[in-house]
């Protein structure tokens, strides 16, 4: 019944209760890039250079599974696959091209590299059947799609799903609704767009700041769309809503997030 999201570079997990408008902040690590629920309770958390687990009812992190050691690179965004693994991709702090990768934390605690040569990894999410995976490397200006193997984790046949036209913003975080349509945040564009499973644009949600970072469904029957934004490198005297959390009720129903099986 609550929304979890991150204040990434402060290392905080935010908990928002839409029924009471209460907002709680918990410091977890130096960087908290993304998180997903564990199927057994607690959370899997992408921290600056790897992955960490929390236990039910607590945010204290014990050991961290390191994915990489480069201090110039950090984790950025991710999601779970149909086999219960947690995928999270990285980016260089200076956004250096090709410096990042997409990693997978398996339920047994091992880490594997899924993609190399990435620049700003964003927005991993499966379609309702689990047979397609949508993914963004932001500077490409595209949402790409993979076929997911019968094992629920192997990604193959990467191809463009949607190309964002110049001037509309850069694709960032995304989610998929119950109809298989893809909702993508356009950073610098001040919108969240919905593309049907066939790749046709059919809905645009306008946000009152350009710096839109991600979106997720929640609320009753997953009909509420929550939208995060950033104030990184932003003059907030000119854009006071940068970094705010927004809400929309666009109509389609979302899906519960897939969990981590470890």
Residue, then its C-alpha position, 0 to 999 in steps of 0.5 A: x500500500x506504499x510507494x518505495x523510490x530512491x533519492x539516489x545520490x543521497x543513498x536514501x530510500x523514500x516511502x510514500x503513503x498516498x492515503x496519508x501523504x506521509x513521506x519517510x526517508x531512510x538512509x541505506x548506503x552512499x548510493x541507492x540506485x534501484x530496488x525490488x522486493x525479495x520474494x521471501x521478504x525484504x529488498x534487493x538493493x543496487x548500491x554504488x558498485x553492486x548489490x545488497x540484500x535487506x531482511x524483512x522489516x529492516x533496511x540495514x545492509x550486511x554484505x555487498x556483492x560487488x559487480x565492479x570496482x571502478x570508482x568512476x562508475x555507479x549503478x543506475x537502474x534495473x528490474x527483475x526477470x522471470x527467473x527471479x534474477x535482478x538486473x541493474x545497469x551502470x553509468x559513468x559519473x561523467x557519462x563517458x560513452x561505453x563505460x557501463x554494463x548491465x549486470x544480473x544478480x542471480x538468486x544464488x548470489x552470483x553476478x554475471x555481465x549481461x551487456x557491455x559497452x553501455x553508456x547510461x543503462x536504464x529501464x529494464x522491464x518485462x512484458x506481462x508474458x515474460x517473453x519480451x524484455x524492454x531496455x534503454x541505453x539513454x544516449x541511443x534515443x531508443x527503447x530496445x526489446x529482447x526476446x527472453x529465453x525459455x529459462x526466463x533469463x536469457x536475452x536474445x535478438x536485441x532490436x529497436x522497439x521505439x526511436x524517440x524523435x530529436x527534441x522530445x527528450x531522452x528515454x529514461x526509466x520505464x514500466x510495462x502495463x497489463x496490456x503490454x504497453x510500454x510507459x517511458x519517462x523522457x528526461x529533458x522532455x517533461x513527459x511520460x509516453x505510452x507506446x502500445x505493444x506494436x510500438x504506436x504512441x497513444x498517450x502522453x502525460x505531461x509533467x511540470x518539470x522537464x527532468x522526468x526519470x521514471x514511472x511505476x504503477x501502484x494504488x488500487x488495482x495498479x491504476x495510479x501512475x507515479x512519476x519521479x523526477x530529478x534535480x541533479x545539476x538543476x537550478x531549483x530557483x528556476x525549476x522548483x519542482x525538479x526532484x518532485x514526485x508526481x501522480x497521474x491516473x491515465x486509465x490503463x492498469x499496471x502490474x505488480x513488480x517482479x520480485x527477486x528470488x534470492 
